[in-house]
């Protein structure tokens, strides 16, 4: 059952991610051509401001998910009821706090709208604020659904909603050229979607509507707040790190460099979105496993998840490095192609963070937030210092080098150290050997593929792109098969794929 739900969550998330990415590019194009680029900038600014406001929520969603794993695994409905009542009250307080902070911030908004000529910027701000506040009223039920390994239900509902909303947005923009109505469609559809999904959750878990709910015990409440505090500190560090990169690029290099680099990050984020659908599909299953079985069993499952994660990030990073420059040439033109050093650092950050993310799956599933709570903050400060120094010397590549080096100095090894020590009860040297071997193999395969694809020169960028894509994908995966086909992790993937294919054929899906 656990494996089946993981596979189902992953497949549905993957399809949803593909549709959402395509819709994202299309809706952005419609927005630019119908109401202007300035509204796209305002949209981005409002999103960033509310991301900072959401710092108050940082960690609560993850802490909720972790707290629910054990009672869901044990079918302890009384504990689930107590937890959900507690989270309901917590999120309503968060909604109130966000509203107060948002209103208090409004007088400072003009400082962030330099050069703005849009007359309805204030209205847009309050619509964004309203949308953010209202979202808190139902999000705790979404977390319950995901923790019970039924994320695919919300994903399906969300994808269908986005498709319908896109059509309506296009109609509104084409005939009315009005960004306010465009936003209202988003807000109204989100509210309707959340209300309907809340009703579905109430039907699936009827005991949530029962009135006889016991207060949450002191020990559980204490552990939840401890985790939230640790996660909050880590989130602050993460936001500082992410914001500082953009700030350093725009202030020391130039704003044009930041804009050009954003083209690369958009492509990398799109690919990352596909790959991370795997981790989002198995996190709840890992939490269920840790809550109900031994650390030895959790370790064995983790190695399989980590191997799949490594495989996905290895071939996707190779494909990105080989294809991203050619894609930018086709998409935007030669003048938007950045240097090889920038590409190298960008892909290295993507790859190393990616192969390290399977540790995050276990860390979040086990609720291991406290031991390394200060690491992200220290990493963010070191990142800022190194990035500033290197930015003055080598420009944009220096900023990315600072991000990469600070990650390798801290998070890359500290997170697995605590997971191996506190969750798996294993010697950290096992991780060093396990990951070291995979990095060596991945590096060798990368060099081979880079050399081969570099020799491919055909007439026409599109033809060259297609051929290079086939070569990069085929050779990277072929060498991965040759390197690992005798391992038990590979055999597990093989049997899992055969099982899924058999089920799909037996149910006439294909």
N, C-alpha and C positions, 0 to 999 in steps of 0.2 A: 504493500500500500504506500509506504514512504517513497519508494523508488518511482512508482507510477505517478504519484502526485508531483514529484520533482520534475519528471519528464514532461508532464502535462503543463505545469507552470512555465517551464523553459520554452516549450514549443509555442505556446500562446503568447508569451512575452516577446519571443523572437519575431513572430509575424506582426504583432502589434508595433514593435519597434520599427520595423521596415515601413509600415504604413505611416506612422507618426513622423518619421524622418522625411519621407516624401511630401507629406502634407505640410511640414514645416517650411521646406524650401518653396513650395507653391504659395502658401499663404503669405510669406514674406514678399515674394515677387508681386502678388496682388496688392499688398499694402503699399509698397513703394510706388507702383505705377498709378494708384488711384487716390492716395491722400498725401504722398510725398515722403521723402527720406527723413525729414525732420521728425515726423511722428514715430518713425522706427527708432530714432534716437531717444525720444521721450519714453517710448515703451521700454527700452533697455534701462534707462535711468530709473524709472519707477520700479522695475523688477529688482534692480540692485539695492535700492533704498529699502524695499520691503524684505529683502533677503537679510539685511542687517537687523531689521526689526524682529525677524523670526529667530534671532539668536536666543531669545527667551525660550523658544521651543526646543532648542538644540539638546538632543539627548533624550528628550521625553519619549518620543516615538520609539526609539531603539530600546529604551528601558522598559516600555510597555510590552514590546514584543518579547523581550527576555523573560519578564515576570509572568507572562502567560504560557510559556512553553510547558512548564511542568504541570500546572493544573489542567491544561488541555490534554496532555499525554495521559494523565491519571483520571481524566473525566471528572474532576472535582468542580462541579457546577457552583457550589457555594463560594469557593475561593474565586472563581471566575466572575461571579456576580459582584463580589466585594471589590475586586480589582477594577472592573468596568465602571462601577459607581464612582470609585475614587478618581479614575481617569477622566470621567465625564465632568466632574467638578473642577479638576485641574485644568482641563482645556477651556472651560468656560471662563475661568479666571485669566487664562492666557489671552483669550479673545478680548476681555475687558482691558487688560494691560496693553495689548497691541493697539487698541482703539485710542486709549489715552496717549500713548507715546506718539502715535501717528498724528493726532490733532495737535499735540504740543510741538511737533517738528514742523508743521505747516508753515509758520512764519519764516523758517530758514530755507524753504524750497527755492525761492528765487536765486539764491547763491549758487545753486546747482543747475540753473537753467540759463546760463550766459548765452546771449545771442538768440534766445528763443523768441519766435514771433507768433507762435500758436496761441490764439486767444483763450483756448479751453484747457490749458495745462492744469489749472487748479481742479477743474471738474474731473479730469483724467486721474489726478492724484487721489482724490477721494473715492473714485470708483475702484481703483487698485486697492486702496486701504479697506474698503467695504468687502471686496472679494477675499482678501487675506483674513479678515476678522471672521467672516461667515464660515470659511473653510474649517476653522477650529471646532465648529459645533458637531461635526460628524467624523472627523479623522480618526478618533479612537476606535470606531467600529470597523473602519478599514484595516486598522492594525490587527484587530482580533481575527478578521478573515484571513489575513496574510499569515499570522502566527499559527493558524490551524491548517496551513498548507493549501489554502484555497484561493491563492492570489489570482489565479487565472480568471475567476469570476469577475473581479473588479477590473482586470485588464481588458476582458472582452467588452464589458459595459463602457469602459473609458474609450476604447478604440472606436466602437460604434458611435458614441457621442461625438467624438472628434470628427469623424467623417461627415455626419449630419451637420455639425456646426460649421465645418469648412464650406460646404455648399451654400449655407445661409449667409456666411460672411462674404463670399464672392458676390452673391446677389446684391447684398447691401452696399458693398463697396462700389460695385459696377454702376448701380442705379442711383445711389445717394451720395457717394464719396464722403461719408461721414464716419469719422473715427470713433465718436462717442457711441453711436449705434453699434459699431463693430465691437466695442468693448462690452456693451450691454448684452449682446448675444452670448459672449463668453461667460459673463457672470450669471445670467439667467439659466443658461444650459448647465453650468456647474452646480448651481443650487438644485435644479431639478434632478440632475444625475445623483447628487449626494443624498437627497431625500428618498429617491427610489431605492438606491442601494441600501440605505439605512433600513427601509422597510423589508428588503430581502434578508438582511442580517437578522432582523427581529423574527422573521419567519423561520430562519435556519436555527436560531438559538432562542427559542421562545422564553426560556427562563430569564432572559435579560429584562423582560417586562414585569417580572415578579416584584412585589413591593417589600417582601421580607428579606432585606439585604443586611447582612451583618457588617459592622464596621471593620475596616481592614486592620489586621493585627499590627501591633507596634513594630515587631521585628521586620515584617515585610515592608512596611512603610519606610522604615529606617534604611533598608537595603536599596529600595527604589530611589530615595533621595541621594543616597551615596553614589549610586550609578549616574544619576542625572548630573550631579555636581562634577563628577569626573569627566563625563561626556561634554559638558558645557565648556570646561577648561580646554579640552581637546579641540572643540569646535571653534573657539576663539582663535586658537593657534592656526587652525586650518584657514579661516577667513583672512587673518592677517597675512598668511603666506600667499594665498591666491590674489588678494588685493595688492600686495606689495609688488608682485611681479609686474602687473599692469601699470602701477604707479611709476615704478623705476623705468620701464620701457618708454612710457609717454613723457616723463620729465627729463630723463637723461639722454635717451636715444632720440626719439621724436614720435609724435602721434601717428605719423604715416606708417612707421615701422610697426606700431601696435596694430593698426588696421590691417596691414599686409599679413602679419603673423596670425591674426584672427581667422584669416582664410584657411590657414593650415590647421588651426585648432578646431575649426568647424568640421573639417573632414575627419580629423582624428577622433573627435567626439562622436561623430556618426558611427564610425567603425567600433569605437569603444562601447557605444550603446548596444550594438549587436552582441558583443562578447559578454558584457555584464548581464545580459539576460540570463545567462547560465547561473551566475552567482545569486541573482535575485530569485531564481527558481528553486535553489537548494538551501538557502539560509534557514528557512523555517524547518526544513527536514533535519538539518544538522542540529538545530536547537532542540527538536523533539528527541533526537538520538542521544544528545548529551544529557538531557533530563531523564531519560529512561534506561540507558544502558551504560556499560563500563567505559572507563577512559581508554582501555586497550581497543575496544570496538570502535570508539570514536576516532582514534588515531588511524586505524585501518581505513575507515571511510574517508577521513581527511586526505590521506595519501592518494586515494583515487580521484577525489575532487581536485586536489592540487595538480595532479598529473593532467587532467582534462583542461584545467585552467592554463597550465603551462603550454600545452599543445595549441590551444586557441590563440593565446597571446604571441606565441613564437611565429606561427605562420602569418598571422594578421600583421605583426610588426614588420616582417620581411616584405609582405605585399605593399604595405604603406610606404616603406622606404623606396621600393622599386617604382612605385606608380604615382606617388602624390605630386611630384613635379610635373609629370606629363598631364595629369588630371587638371592641375591649375592652369597649364598652358591652354588646354582645350576649353576650360571653363571661363577663364578671365583674360588670358594672354600672357606672353613671355615676360612682360614687365612686372608681373606679380610673383614671379618665381624667386625664392630666397636662396641664400647660399647653402652649400652642402653641410657646413658646420652647424647651422641653425637646424636643418633637417635632422642631422645626427642626434643632437641633444634633445630635440622634441620627441623623436621616436624612442630614444633611450629612456626618457622619463615615462612615456606611455608603457613601454615594455616592462621596466623594472617595477613600476607601481602595479602593473597588471599581474605579474607572476607572484607578487607579494600579497595580492588581494584575497587569495584563498585563506591566508592566515586571518584576515579581517572577518571572513565568514565565520570562522570558529570563535574568534574573539568576541564578536557581537552575539553569536548564538549562546556562548557560555557566560555572557555578561561580565567579561573581563575588562573592565573599564578603569579600575582604580590604580593598578600598579604603575602604568605608564602615562598617567593623566597629564603630567607636565611636559612630556616629551614633545608634543606638537608645538607648544609655545616656544620651547628652546630652539626647536628646529626652525620655526618661523623667524626668530631673531637672527640666527646664524645665516639663514637664507637671505635675509634682507642685507646683512653686512657684506657677504660675499658677492651678492648680485650687484650691489652699488659699486663696489671696488672694480669688479670685472666689466661692468657696463661702461665705465669711463675708459677702459682699455680696449675692449673688443666689441662693444656695442651689444646688440640684441643677443648674440650668441653667449655673451658673458652672463646675462641675466638667466638664461636657461641653464648654463653651466652651474651657476650658484644654486639653483633649484635642485638640480641633479645631485650635486655634491652634498648638500645639506640632507637630502633624503637618504643617501647612502650612509651618511654619518650617524643617522638616528633611526628613523622609522623602519628602514629596510631590515635591520637586524634586531632592534629592541622588541618589536611586536612579536616576531616568532619566538624570541627568547622567553617571554612571559607565557605565551601559549604553550610551548613545550614544557615549561616548568610547572605551570599551575593547572593546565587542563589535561595534557597528555601524560604528565609525570614521566617525561622522557628526557634523555640527555640532549642538550642543545647541539652537541657535536653531530648528532644524527641529521639534524636539519642542515648543518653546514655541508656535510658530505652529500646529502640528497639534492640540495639545491645547486651545489657546486658542479656536480656531474651534469645536471640538466643545462646549466649556463654554458658549460664548455661545449656540449653537443649543439645547443642552439646557436652559439657563436660560429662554430665550424659550418653548420648548414647555411647560416646567413652569408658568410663569405663566399661559399660556393655559388649560391643563387645570385648574389650581386655580380660576381664575375661573369656568369652565363648571360644574365639579362642585359648586362652592359654592352654585350656584343650584338644585341638585336637592334638593327637600324633599318626601318622600312619607310616607304613613302607614305606620308599621311599620318598625322598624330593619332587619329582614332584607331586605325588599323594597328599601329605600333602599340597603343595602349591595350587593345584586346589581346594581342599576341603575348605581350609582356605579362599581362594579368594571368593568362593561362599557364605560362612558364613558371612564374613566381609561385602561384598556388599549387601547381602540380608537383614541381620539384621539391618545394619545401615540405609538403605533406608526404611525398614519396620517401625522402630521406628520414623523416620522423618515423615512418613505418619501419624502415630498415634498421633504425637505431633502437627501436623499442618493441618490435613485434614479439619478442620472447618474454617480455616482462608480464607480471600478473596484472598490473594496472592496464596495460594494453589489452590483455585478454578480457578484462572486465568491460572495457569500452566496447570491444567487439561483441561480446555476449549481450550487452545492454542494447546496442543498436539492432542486433538480430531479434531480440525480444520485442522491441518497439515496432520494428518492421512487421514482424509476425502478427502482432496485435492489430496493426493498422490494416493488414491484408484480410485478417479474419473478420474485422468489423466493416470491411468494404470501404475503408477510407481511401485506398488506392487500388 
